[in-house]
Amino acid sequence: MKHEIDLKNYEIRTDLIDFYLNNCIYNNNYKNINIKRYYNDSNKMNKGNYTVISYDDITDTDNYYNVCDVLIKELNYILKKNNINEKDSCLIVGLGNNESTPDSLGPKTIENVIVTNPIYELNELDEGFRRTYKIIPNVYANTGIETMEYIKSITNTINPDFIIIIDALASESTERINKTIQISDCGISPGSGVGNNRMELSKKTLGKKVIVIGIPTVVDASIIAFDTINYLYKNYAYNKKNLKNPKNRFILYNNITYNEEIDSISKENLFGIIGKLDNNELKQLVYEVLSPVGLNTMVTTKEIDFMIKKESELLGYAINKVLHKKYR
């Protein structure tokens, strides 16, 4: 009897466009940083331009500034695509909850963004600096106010030319947590990656061009379970190939690299009928098992406090450099 899984009610939660699209329009590498650009015209996510920057580390000083250089370049690219010029005023919005570390990327970044409107009002703003404002709307559960309505009311009052929104995202892989920056010009639905959709923030709802910058800081527990099974496969394939090799007796356990892929027969021998599932079916099955019993929680890394600090500083610095050409 053929095993079938009903997948129609289950979907992996992620905010990253490259989970849905494979046809990038630009693919480049710079100092171990991968840059991909997409144009999405499907209904999988909001339609428009996306840039995905992938890297291994920003805790090292050189890597930090290399990623920052790429981010500045790609932010300028998105602004140019939207015909935003150097004198257009900008409202910077930090989405999220400052009391929840994985969700505090937006508010923490806002702390590192400079505001020039008070100087502009005094007619003392130097050339090379644009008029900027910033806000932290907090979350609906704390304010009782929809984030979209909050931002729209302020936008209607101060009338900025465009809006930059910073938010923490959800990943579809443990390997991408704190290792990806996504930029888009097509808005965002706060909380969508964690199954808590709020009203959309976009040009359609706010009446202004919207640029969104996000970093994945959480992942589903079901994804961790899926990744663990895949690493079990890789471990089995590694041991099958290398265990009897005398050279491997001198390799330290934490220096092992899994480069081998398991064959289909070994997968089926290990897991039986589950071993026949492809990756998408396996993800959905784990999701289907954990969700009804409330165990498909959102998970983050143990060093998230340190990473949020580094990431918010990086985003703040890059935003300041892009918005103010004479910022140092």
Residue pairs with C-beta under 8 A, 6 or more apart in sequence:
3 273
3 276
5 277
5 281
5 284
5 285
5 288
7 281
7 284
7 288
10 284
10 287
10 288
10 291
12 19
12 172
12 220
12 222
12 223
12 283
12 284
12 287
13 170
13 172
13 193
13 194
13 195
13 220
14 169
14 170
14 171
14 172
14 193
14 216
15 45
15 169
15 170
15 182
15 188
15 192
15 193
15 214
15 216
16 52
16 169
16 171
16 172
16 176
16 180
16 182
16 216
17 38
17 40
17 45
17 50
17 52
17 182
17 184
18 24
18 36
18 38
18 52
19 172
20 40
20 42
20 44
20 45
21 38
21 40
21 42
21 44
23 38
24 36
24 37
24 38
25 37
25 38
25 39
26 35
26 36
26 37
27 34
27 35
27 36
27 37
28 34
28 35
29 35
30 66
30 69
30 70
31 66
32 55
32 56
32 63
32 66
33 53
33 54
33 55
33 66
33 67
33 70
34 53
34 54
34 55
35 51
35 52
35 53
35 70
35 74
36 51
36 52
36 54
37 49
37 50
37 51
37 52
37 74
37 77
38 49
38 50
38 51
38 52
39 48
39 49
39 50
40 46
40 47
40 48
40 49
40 50
40 186
41 47
45 186
46 184
46 186
46 187
46 188
46 189
46 200
46 202
47 186
48 184
48 185
48 186
48 187
49 78
49 81
49 184
49 185
49 186
50 182
50 183
50 184
50 186
51 74
51 77
51 78
51 182
51 183
51 184
52 180
52 181
52 182
53 67
53 70
53 71
53 74
53 180
53 181
53 182
53 183
54 176
54 179
54 180
55 63
55 66
55 67
55 179
55 180
56 63
56 179
57 63
57 179
58 64
58 67
58 310
58 311
58 314
59 306
59 310
64 310
64 314
67 181
67 314
68 314
68 317
68 318
71 181
71 183
71 314
71 315
71 318
72 318
72 321
72 322
74 183
75 183
75 211
75 213
75 318
75 319
75 322
76 322
78 183
78 184
78 185
78 211
79 211
79 322
81 185
82 162
82 185
82 209
82 211
84 161
84 162
84 209
86 130
86 325
87 130
88 130
88 161
88 162
89 130
89 131
89 132
89 133
89 159
89 160
89 161
89 162
90 130
90 131
90 132
90 133
90 160
90 161
90 162
90 163
90 164
90 323
91 132
91 133
91 134
91 135
91 151
91 154
91 155
91 158
91 160
91 162
91 163
91 164
91 208
92 110
92 113
92 132
92 133
92 134
92 135
92 163
92 164
92 165
92 166
92 319
93 106
93 110
93 134
93 135
93 136
93 137
93 151
93 163
93 164
93 165
93 166
93 201
94 105
94 106
94 107
94 108
94 109
94 110
94 134
94 135
94 136
94 137
94 166
95 106
95 137
95 147
95 165
95 166
95 167
95 168
95 188
95 190
96 103
96 104
96 105
96 106
96 107
96 139
96 167
96 168
97 103
97 104
97 107
97 138
97 139
97 142
98 104
98 107
98 108
98 136
98 138
101 300
101 304
101 305
101 308
102 168
102 217
102 218
102 298
102 300
102 304
102 308
103 139
103 168
103 217
104 168
104 308
104 312
105 166
105 167
105 168
105 214
105 215
105 217
105 308
105 311
105 312
105 315
106 136
106 165
106 166
106 167
106 168
107 136
108 308
108 309
108 311
108 312
109 166
109 311
109 312
109 315
109 316
109 319
110 134
110 135
110 136
110 166
110 316
111 312
111 316
112 312
112 313
112 315
112 316
112 317
112 320
113 132
113 134
113 316
113 319
113 320
114 132
114 320
114 324
114 327
115 132
115 133
115 134
116 125
116 129
116 130
116 131
116 132
116 324
117 131
117 132
117 133
117 158
119 125
119 129
120 131
125 131
126 326
127 326
128 324
128 325
128 326
128 327
129 324
129 325
129 326
129 327
130 323
130 324
131 160
132 323
132 324
133 158
133 160
135 151
135 154
137 143
137 145
137 147
137 150
137 151
139 147
139 190
140 146
140 147
140 198
143 150
146 198
146 199
147 190
147 198
147 199
147 201
148 198
148 199
148 200
148 201
148 205
148 206
149 199
151 163
151 201
151 206
152 205
152 206
152 207
155 163
155 206
155 207
155 208
156 207
160 208
161 208
161 209
162 208
162 209
162 210
162 211
163 201
163 206
163 208
163 209
163 210
163 211
164 210
164 211
164 212
164 213
164 319
165 188
165 201
165 210
165 211
165 212
165 213
166 212
166 213
166 214
166 315
166 319
167 188
167 190
167 212
167 213
167 214
168 214
168 215
168 216
168 217
168 218
169 182
169 193
169 214
169 215
169 216
169 217
170 193
170 194
170 216
170 218
170 219
170 220
170 298
171 177
171 180
171 216
171 217
171 218
171 219
171 223
172 219
172 223
173 219
173 223
173 227
174 219
174 223
174 224
174 227
175 227
176 216
176 219
177 216
177 217
177 218
177 219
177 300
177 301
178 215
178 216
178 217
178 301
178 304
178 307
178 311
179 216
180 215
180 216
181 213
181 214
181 215
181 315
182 212
182 213
182 214
182 215
182 216
183 211
183 212
183 213
184 211
184 212
185 209
185 210
185 211
185 212
186 202
186 210
186 212
187 200
187 201
187 202
187 203
187 204
187 205
187 210
187 212
188 200
188 201
188 202
188 210
188 212
188 214
189 197
189 198
189 199
189 200
189 201
190 196
190 197
190 198
190 199
190 201
191 197
191 198
193 216
193 218
194 218
194 298
199 205
201 210
201 212
202 210
203 209
203 210
213 315
213 319
215 311
215 315
217 300
217 304
217 307
217 308
218 298
218 299
218 300
219 298
219 299
219 300
220 287
220 296
220 297
220 298
220 299
221 290
221 295
221 296
221 297
221 298
221 299
222 283
222 286
222 287
222 289
222 290
222 291
222 296
223 283
224 299
225 286
225 290
226 279
226 282
226 283
226 286
229 271
229 282
229 286
230 279
231 258
232 270
233 261
233 262
233 266
233 267
233 270
234 258
234 260
234 261
234 262
235 258
236 262
236 266
236 270
237 258
237 260
237 261
237 262
237 263
237 266
238 256
238 258
238 259
238 260
240 260
240 266
241 260
242 248
262 270
264 275
264 276
267 275
267 276
268 275
268 276
269 275
274 282
274 285
277 285
287 296
290 296
301 307
320 327
321 327
